[in-house]
């Protein structure tokens, strides 16, 4: 069965093998190790060689690594003797079902990469404060061990802030329950939360460092901090936490054009670059790194292989030939690099991020990214071009070959899903614990019993009685991010980030219905928190969702509301109170099924004519759909399907 929360009620759901996301081609690039060469030792006054082969800083000069991976004369050196050119690709374990990890990693290695890079999403590992999850898709140690078994190194980027077009840059929404929260700073309650999280995460990877026989050769400190702030005291604090938990491998930072020029942390970590255009950005960033130290190796931690999509905007990407032109120059320069992304994957559930420059732009569910592999992991022309260039510039000159390219995983079409039942929203609310409010407040500030914090994701419904005949509602601020307003169950307005007016006119009710009040419902969808911005803008510290500020009805403050947090963590397979048929009103929850014969295969869900909502299959939250595009289909991994009936 396919359960969908939707806000427009047309019929027709198709599960299809064809991927209908507009122009979605994914093409990424990664890493390769050179043959061992003669031992390379340091010269100059900034570092000295110890008897163990480790190098230590002897002044306040540029950073020198004390890990297994060191560098000298712009060259990475592993274990003091092996020259290493890092050719890496980004695969985020949390954007791919665990059953797909090995396929993606094998394709990465066959493309010519010797390293895999991954971020770590705090907001999934600690979705509720103090409750940690490292199972299933979040079993990060399993992912790292699998990379190790396949002979890959790992660049580990634990944040805690990761950007990554991920909700709130990977930070948990519950942080915003503190009205004074200052993320990405040494604000005491933020540091307390980070330390608690790192006490659970970092011990898991301590023994997976290269020095202890594991695959991790480098750790990134925070992420693109130079573009956010110059408060390097925070970077020192994060590094201190890493060291406290026994992380000893090479430390690095990465920044784009907005932040690299003011990176003042190069005495404490290796600076690296993030960019797409080698000519306009790469050359500038590389020259800056060269000026900081004659020993720093040149590395692109994020060579952007494509780009991501926003709802209501055209599809983005990077043409293969333009991409190849940039890559060729990077390879000719001798730089190490990480292809961001090699495989993009999916923003399952409510985890998509957003941008906010002059206006708010939420990201779509797909993180295809026009990377080297498609969202479902298929080989693309960009993958083949990347492999060709890596062979030409890296492997053939060293007399090396690459593994054969693994085949694409099977996919299938399963026809139409039949819709057989529905739940009215009011009926569903009986399963939700309401929160009484004296006045409106954002979802993060709700006093949800047993949590110590509010709601982080999903929707929130605000309900109140207002005088019969009221003519106008006025909001102090636009609800964030999309609000549907109902008067006695009739939708009267929709507001979103493009709405210009804070006023909503209400229709007149009949005067002979015998009631003195009308029921006002305001259903607000959190469409994804902004994941990138500057400290000066204050955007991250103000990413609360729902109703923010006062609401007036005909000039009088709206008081005494009831809020219903709609997080949709329901086990739908155990829900029994479905109304028969497919003619339920919206907003509502609709129940359908599709039959899979034989071993399940990857497929795509086309929510034709359904308007807007979210989809669960077998209790797995696939994410949002919205007919405005550019995304039109949702990727359905075979691993969440089963033979026979699927809910």
Secondary structure, DSSP 8 states (H G I E B T S, - for coil): -EEEEESS-----EEESS--STT--------------S-----SSSEEE-TTS-EEE-SSSS----SSEEEETTEEEETTTEEE--EEEEE-GGGS-GGGHHHHHHHHHHHT-SEEEEE--HHHHTSBTTB---SGGG-HHHHHHHHHHTT-EEEEE--S---TTBGGGG--GGGGGSTT--SSS--HHHHHHHHHHHHHHHHHHHTTBGGGTSSEEEEE-SSSGGGT---HHHHHHHHHHHHHTT--SEEEEEE-HHHHTT---TTTSEEEEEES-IIIIIHHHHHHHHHH-SS---EEEEEE-S---BTTS------HHHHHHHHHHHHHHT-EEEEEEEE--B--TT-B-EEESSSEEEB-SB--TT-SB-TT--B-HHHHHHHHHHIIIIIGGGT-----------B---EE-EEEEEEEHHHHGGGS-EEEESS--BGGG---TTTSS---SSEEEEEEEEETT--EEEESS--BSEEEEEETTEEEEEE-TT---SEEE-----TTS--SEEEEEEEEE----B----TTTT-GGG---B--S-EEETTEE--SEEEEEE-----GGG----EESS---SSEEEEEEEEE-SS--BEEEE-TT--EEEEEETTEEEEEEETTSS--EEEE-GGG--SEEE-
